[in-house]
């Protein structure tokens, strides 16, 4: 007999692989997100994970490009997608003539970034994205719909209190223009974006390092310190009377978004204006969002996004403005599990295990099929083992009910239903079992 | 202004990317498969797409290995999974102590093979797999459950008549042992597997080429020609009285599987014994299945699988027998579309578009939320365009209903519901609209 050379089975670090109990919970969350996206009429999208490098990296550069999984197959340069936005841009440019605008799509799928391995950082992770793309223009009201969708999802997911933070990049851009630091805008935004993580003193230090003058830093700090209720913040922004068109445009947009966010019935407690949010990514041009789980701010934003003026400029001359959000599900799941917020109790999909005792397994088919036809997941235990082992299976998987079929049941045309939590059992007709389990 | 270097947006050949109408249909099929797998109690599994080459290719070799997408990232040799069976084997070996056996799992996901580009051949494609893995042993009744699951799925999918072909490798193995060509077994099985594609004469020629004697070829042909009903075939197999233990074991197993397939209520018309099925893959050891759409045999098997004695021998010493099936969904979808069997009529997820005429969009929120709370997907049209364009959107996406809110509706506290197919419209209360649409 040939000897087999065995390999240690292992999963790459930075790649999430779950045991059934966690996978069931993970899929439940995906289902809530997907259902909500669909209830808002978003169309499904499923783009390839592998794309031509030339296409995928048309825009990329810097940090992102270094992290990309690129490789050759034959004479082709290929890459694994690193987000779902670039594939969306490609798709909209490619199928422009087949698409009805505003194009509302969702995509839930895996993306790849070769980040340094670190607790809670994944190299393969799910993004759950929605975007609304307009053809040349797109109403600002769409920017207000995004928070209402975030709100609906996190209410349903029930992980506790959350807050959606809303800002408008134009307010910051206008301010910096007014402060004569427009040339350092991108760098300043990236620094401000770290405020929550590193604190105001570190932000000031970094601003100083890139050559922002102290008097300007003070004004930026004063601005970032604007506090109060949503309406108070907006009032203060008006009062500071910055005579800059971009600033004014941003403020108007923010006011409009807030008005409609309220119209969309988002609880006043669940959203706020946060002038410190910039979203490092340079393609956001207007409204930006982040979402925090209250009390767990350290895990960072669990749902972010914003408005961009030109989705697909690297693929087409058409102007395609859009607004979107993304939930980084793999990381969120990891954090929820670490924090003990998951409550993943369910170890089985089956609600019922059907077992036979001293009679053939074929006697289990009728009741099993009937339950299945009534959408009750169940399975027939088919192994030839002792009765105790048949019950162990249900115990190990926390299957809530066992149906037992033995000689007595066959004679009487009945089934014994055992509640595995209470231990109670009763001989019942098919119909009674169905009513009990429904 | 910086000029942008544009890239032609394109999708790699061999990678399926669908427009919304097809994607909706594709997802519907996935949903039927997933729901059915879950109704049978299979647990979800989601393994990484990227694995260490050493782990993924522990067993692979020959044709498969050439097709694999392998690459380096840093100093790591990585590969994209080429099926869902190897990741399953790895998973079961790796988490053996956490798994309750028999382990019933499904995985629906993308796999990668760099096959030569060809119509209907994909390099990225979905497999939809279920497997039942036993710890050291697994009842033959599991082999009979597989056809009942295939049956349930293809009944629900409703693509027309289909036939599940069942065989047992041991019957063929025993026969070849008896004919003294056991040393050529694998080659012979691969040739026989092509019977449907290339015909009996070509099969005989190929057998001759690998050195099978003419008298033996005649006996193989005679065997492959066994015809009649399922019971007649089994009776004939008994009559030919081959005195070989493996043959007898295979015949017993086949009889047992057929008995239970019937017990599982699979229509007599939807399955058959087909002695010519071998499944080229060398890891099948007992029962094997293929499924054909009747009248469309040329597209090949749409659901195949079988029994294997040792799933994870390259990762563990534990004996882990299993049985499983796989639906190659991307290819199936391509073929169904080519054959016009898809009936993908639905272009939108939304059942209702809510539009305002001369009043603010905020007035659309209440009815939209109410519909959503009642699981009716809908969307508010938010762009500031002419009324005609608002209706065009519903027309282009075949959204069946439009709800119109204007001044009159606001005054009366009613909504106008327009049926976009009949053109009829009526002013109704919220509650009446809900009843109409439910």
Interface residues (C-beta under 8 A of the other chain):
Chain A: X4 X5 X6 X7 X8 X9 X10 X11 X12 X15 X16 X17 X18 X19 X20 X23 X24 X26 X27 X38 X39 X40 X41 X42 X43 X44 X45 X46 X47 X48 X49 X50 X51 X52 X54 X55 X58 X69 X70 X71 X72 X73 X74 X76 X78 X80 X89 X90 X91 X93 X94 X95 X98 X100 X102 X104 X105 X110 X112 X114 X123 X124 X134 X137 X138 X139 X141 X142 X145 X152 X259 X260 X263 X264 X265 X312 X313 X314 X315 X316 X317 X348 X349 X350 X353 X361 X362 X365 X369 X372 X375 X376 X377 X378 X379 X380 X382 X383 X384 X393 X396 X397
Chain B: X4 X5 X6 X7 X8 X9 X10 X11 X12 X15 X16 X17 X18 X19 X20 X23 X24 X26 X27 X38 X39 X40 X41 X42 X43 X44 X45 X46 X47 X48 X49 X50 X51 X52 X54 X55 X58 X69 X70 X71 X72 X73 X74 X76 X78 X80 X89 X90 X91 X93 X94 X95 X98 X100 X102 X104 X105 X110 X112 X114 X123 X124 X134 X137 X138 X139 X141 X142 X145 X152 X259 X260 X263 X264 X265 X312 X313 X314 X315 X316 X317 X348 X349 X350 X353 X361 X362 X365 X369 X372 X375 X376 X377 X378 X379 X380 X382 X383 X384 X393 X396 X397
